[in-house]
Amino acid sequence: MSRPHTADECREKLIRHLVGIRDYWLNESMVSDEKKKLDGAIFSILVMIDGESTEMPAFLLMPAPHSDDAEFHQGRGENYWPKDVDLAADRELHHAWSDAIRPRDYDH
């Protein structure tokens, strides 16, 4: 009978997937530049979080600030991390990553 994966099984699947991403980019022979390999690995992780990996579902990515964080920063007149925002809800993170690094790192 079918059942949801346990938390331990989910963690195991996540770790195996991350090891696969690491090993893929470590051994990718068409990319020799280490920075580009790291960028590729980060991109692949963000693709997974966004739910566009064939082996993994999408993941929520939400800040979990300390309970005193808002009060501390408000007291200093600073902005603070919210508790209830999914960082990937309105924009795919792997596209945001590509947009952020391309102009700075790859348009020479």
Secondary structure, DSSP 8 states (H G I E B T S, - for coil): ------HHHHHHHHHHHHHHHHHHHHH-TT---HHHHHHHHHHHHHHHHHT-SSSS----------TTHHHHHHHTT-----SS--TTSSS-HHHHHHHHHIIIII--
